[in-house]
Amino acid sequence: MHNEIEELFRNYPELKEKQKMALLKLSLYAQHEAISHLLREEIISNEVAEKEQDIITNKIVELEDGH
């Protein structure tokens, strides 16, 4: 199956790029949720959480605007 996916990506490079962007976005959403969890557990301050979540949110917006 791995070889079939590699062949598919070779034949359709735009599909590979689209998949990479989707995975990056999922990763950013997971990071955002992790920050929320750390805040709920009082491991980080509200100020730190807001700063980090703003950075992550901006990255998500950039991805959506660019693609």
Order of alpha helices (4+ residues) and beta strands (2+ residues): alpha-alpha-alpha
